[in-house]
Amino acid sequence: MALVHEVLHAVVRKYRERHPSSFARLTASLEASLGPDARQMALDFLGAFPPPSVYRALRGDGDDIPPRYLERMADLELAGTAQGRAGAEAEIDEELILLWVANQNPAYDPVRTIIGDGDLGPTYQRFVREVRSFFDDEPRFGPRNETLVDLLLAPSRAHPTSIFAQLEYIDRAWREAFGLDQLSLWRRLAWTHDLRVEEEKWFQRGGPGPGEPLLEAMKFGAKDEGEGPARFSPDLNWMPNVVLIAKSVYVWLDQLAKKYGRDIRALDQVPDEELDLLASRGLNGLWLIGLFERSAASRKVKQMRGDRDALASAYSLKCYEIAHELGGVPAYENLKARAGARGIRLAADMVPNHVGIDGDWVIDHPDWFLQTRRPPFPNYRFGGPDLAENNRVGVFLEEGYWDRTDAAVVFRRHDSWSGEDRFIYHGNDGTSMPWNDTAQLDYLKAEVRKAVIETILHVAKMFPIIRFDAAMTLAKRHIQRLWYPLPGQGGAIPSRADYAMTQEEFDAAIPVEFWREVVDTVAERAPDTLLLAEAFWMMEGYFVRTLGMHRVYNSAFMNMLKREENDKYRATIKNVLDFDPEILKRFVNFMNNPDEETAALQFGDDDKYFGTCVLMSTLPGLPMFGHGQIEGFREKYGMEYSRARWHEEPNEHLVRRHEREIFPLLHKRYLFSGVERFALYDFVTDGGRVDEDVYAYSNGAGSERALVVFNNKWKTTRGRIFTSTHRGNVASELGLDVERSKAESEWLVIRDLPHGLEYLRRARDIVEGGVAWELQAFQYHVLSGFRPVSATFELPYDRLAAELAGRGVPDIELAVRELHLRPIHAPLREACSKGHIEYLTSQLDADDDVRARAALEEKLGHVADGLDWMLSRRSGLEIAVDRAPAIRAAGDRFAALHAVVRKAAPATAPEESAPEAATAVPEATTTPVVETSVEAEEEVAAPKGVEEPAATAITGAPPSTKADGDASVLHVDLLLALIQVEAVLDLLSSAEPAVAAAMTRPASTSEAEHDATTGVPEHPQSEVVEPASEPEPAAPTAVASAPAIAIAPPAITPAMWPAREAAIAQWELATPLTAGFGTIVDASEARRRTALVLLAATLPTGAVSVAVRLALGTKRGQTYMDVHESDGTLWLNKERFEELARFLAEREAASGRRTHGAASAEADALAQLAEREGYRAERIASNLGPAPNVDAPTSGAATPLVRR
């Protein structure tokens, strides 16, 4: 159905090429007749049938809602892009026309609920009438000279009830007329014919093959499914955690060449960057499809059939040597070494069932193949071209292959030396046509089995992972079914009934299973090899449990998850667990493989895809990614492709979601790959029904546990996970301490790995009732951690859980600390937010500072109120910290800034902490004084006995009574934030004795439990002061009425640095400061501003060079200036260094301690010094002399309020 729709689009494009102005006239006609309703109809259409970006926006992921989509399309048109040139209106008009055409097609009845146009209303009906009327007057088109509308309706009128018949009509009537065979979709059109033939064959003959739709839950108990003694092959330590990705090697190399912009044709040219990328994603197995020398005859067949770009099939082999075109053995060894260095093992195919029709064994060992001395059917003719490139042996296909009238089961091998003809069977699995470029080996012959095993060992010497193609065809029962049927049963392959054998004769010829012989031989002679079987036909359990393969394909995973046959796949898992859980560990789970359509076509690229991918990544077994799956490529690469035929770019949105949600899971495969701790659960809805559409299971390794849930259905469901289907309850499986969990104060922190969120759940609820969850359509979680925590005053998990009400947050620990510190954080955040900063900025132009002091007193008073509340609650006593000195100091700092901005200097010059006389920057010394580790927590130690910095201020001038220079260059918003941060630090400093006293009183668990049930008294709240709202002047107090010009702002000495740093860390002041700045700028800039302000709040005032020298020795300063080591040298970032120096200079100028010109000159001189020293941190520090002497923080100041 989708293909018919695409063909109709192609026909419309042909029409528009022939009549380019027609759709423009249509748009104008519709606008004239429909008026404003035309736009509303377009919006309704986009809402009902949204393009991908609109669909995501309607689901809350993005902003491309219908009106914005229309605007964007119009912008594209104005920009002259290809998409825009088509015209936004014309594009939608075309889609609406084809929507109506589809709704007239009776063959679309099965999907009428999806494509129905009944909700589009009367304007849509008017649109249809106008379109039909319009094209009645437009030029006719097509082989029957019809109107465009009649042309589009022609296939459904010719064959109303059959899509296949409509496609045949399109092929017959339109292919040449419209040149459809030159379009990329033609390959898909031809494919539908093959699909129809295969479907008819299924009903005629039966027999499931890979990807066939008729599937039932896997069952065990019969010999086919693994009954008998278990003979699993033991895994080596690396095998359980393999994650495989398939790459069709020639296509991959061509894609890499385009990606990296250079010639890449051989294995040794695969870029290191690409291997690094694979390893970083957790992909540690690389399956390279098509490595070995291929059949020249296979290539000829495909090219003579019209595919001039074709290679030979990757499964029609000449021999098992690395292809010369790929660089041969040297190139392979180079790639293997580089991949191995990154923890990536290479995998290769081994095709034991057959070889190419001109393979080395066909030439040298013709007796090894199934054959007859005369054609099995008398009508076979072999007069076509000789496909072999050999002087002695000729190879000829039956003529029916060339004219597509027959698919013979044999080909002719002619020995020109002896004149002998042999008619060798093509490879065949009985479910489809013979593989016409292959020759079928005869496994009744012991020498054949021996030769194949030796070839497998040859491959095992090169590759630690071997995939056996079509392995199920070589199980004894299928060798018998296909080639040597029991008398009277007939053969699955035409003509093989003549070769019937009794069971005794057959068992005598093949006494043991070939694959058991392979497994045992490889275990002895190549033990470090993982054997992976492509097997279907309900033989998965037999291949791993009885035959001993390490891994086996599990096609049920792909097919049942795709079709949402969830009850069947959950039953499959249960049946495996009932019979032998070890089988589950041996499954290869995939969402596509080289024989199937791509994952993007089968699962889409949204939540259904990712939910299934999460299951693939977290179920026991081996996850296998398809070629192009991560990038969202939609093309299925043929085994003969030398390059991709479609031009596709990676879906970056899809890739990024893999990076966030899937790759972290692959790095934790150790947690999911085993079955020892695997438990499957029923998801029981609130109504008591088991929801079969929800997959829920847990697994673990060591002390780690994880719980996976996925709703594979378009619906919302709510229920709980409590009892495992085969083990204990969920609490015991997750390793919870049941006795501890019964306490009211006990909680669990649960991390959702794909989404990066953490949840809080009461431990007792899980122990007594299981894990309750609501799941939206295709929603999934991988829950891990289950870390027990206890609610206390300092860590109020109970209050946080009530506030979150089940929602997740990125970091529970951060959230609980923020909640605990909210009484201080909330008012400080508001004090540094947009509204309050803008108000204070406006007051810098006021005639006096009275209103600003009142606003500062209000905001900082809220901080003090919060501190009093916290200390009182913690100690059980009424505590009031003396806030007046800190608030007064904040007013003084504002007064100084106010004076500078108003260009009025303070009457009393503040004391200088360094001489203002201009001096030269000292020359570099040879003694490095910056610590060599940028991770150092401690400041750089100054030489003993040095109390003052050896270097003086770089430049300076005597203080002036007027500000020189333009004060508008000041970062006023940062300086205003700094004033308030310093006030909070002053307040916390004065509160140290009260904090120490409060901490000596233990907070009991009973208090926390009481708080959880009765509620905690609310801490004082604060409100943001908006720019327009001016607080009334405070009553005359020492703080509010102090004349600014008479007071010098307090200075910061080096000795204050440790205590201020400790307070910032203890009270986590960076968090509210960043949040406040976040109301002004984006998150990254907010973090940068926070770092700059906190540095200015801790570094000593006075000479900028002294402060910078101390910053170079602190972790905060080194982080801000990006001090890093490279080639044994410590470097710093030019821009960050200069920014810090200039802001510290502004701090000095804003305080009135120094003139603006003098401070700026010193900052400029520091910038020149850094440039002269090539931004080498140690050399810059040497020029600035030893670090200032600072005292270690006192024990009281270092005591944290929040205890762990």
Secondary structure, 3 states (H helix, E strand, C coil): CHHHHHHHHHHHHHHHHHCCCHHHHHHHHHHHHHCCHHHHHHHHHHHHCCCHHHHHHHCCCCCCCHHHHHHHHHHHHHHCCHHHHHCHHHHHHHHHHHHHHHHCCHHHHHHHHHHCCHHHHHHHHHHHHHHHHHHHCCCCECCCCECHHHHHHHHHHHCCCCHHHHHHHHHHHHHHHHCHHHCCCHHHHHHHHHHHHHHHHHHHHCCCCCCCCCCCCCCCCCHHHCCCCCCCCCCCCCHHHCCEEEEEHHHHHHHHHHHHCCCCCCHHHCCHHHHHHHHHCCCCEEEEECCEEECHHHHHHHHHCCCCCCCCCCCCEEEEEECHHHCHHHHHHHHHHHHHHCCCEEEEEECCCEEECCCHHHHHCHHHECEECCCCCCCCCCCCCCCCCCCCEEEECCCHHHHCCCCCCEEEEEECCCCCEEEEECECCCCCCCECCEEEECCCCHHHHHHHHHHHHHHHHHCCEEEECCHHHHCHHHHHHHHCCCCCCCCCCCCHHHHCCCHHHHHHHCCCCHHHHHHHHHHHHCCCCEEEECCCCCCHHHHHHHCCCCEEECHHHHHHHHCCCHHHHHHHHHHHHHHCCHHHHCEEEECCCCCCCCHHHHHCCCHHHHHHHHHHHHCCCEEEECCCCCCCCCCCCCCCCCCCCCCCCCCHHHHHHHHHHHHHHHCCHHHCCCCCCCEEEEEEECCCCECCCEEEEEEEECCEEEEEEEECCCCCEEEEEEEECCCCEHHHHCCCCHHHHCCCCEEEEEEECCCCEEEEEEHHHHHHHCEEEEECCCCEEEEEEEEEEECCCCCCHHHHHHHHCCCCECCHHHHHHHHHCHHHHHHHHHHCCHHHHHHHHHHCCCCCCHHHHHHHHHHHHHHHHHHHHHHHHHHCCCCCCCCHHHHHHHHHHHHHHHHHHCCCCCCCCCCCCCCCCCCCCCCCCCCCCCCCCCCCCCCCCCCCCCCCCCCCCCCCCCCCCCCCCCHHHCCHHHHHHHHHHHHHHHHHHHCHHHHHHHHCCCCCHHHHHHHHHHCCCCCCCCCCCCCCCCCCCCCCCCCCCCCHHHCCCCCCCHHHHHHHHHHHHHCCCHHHHHHHHCCCCCHHHHHHHHHHHHHHHHCCCCCHHHHHHHHHCCHHHHHHCCCEEECCEEECCHHHHHHHHHHHHHHHHHHCCCCHHHHHHHHHHHHHHHHHCCCEHHHHHHHCCCCCCCCCCCHHHHCCCCCC
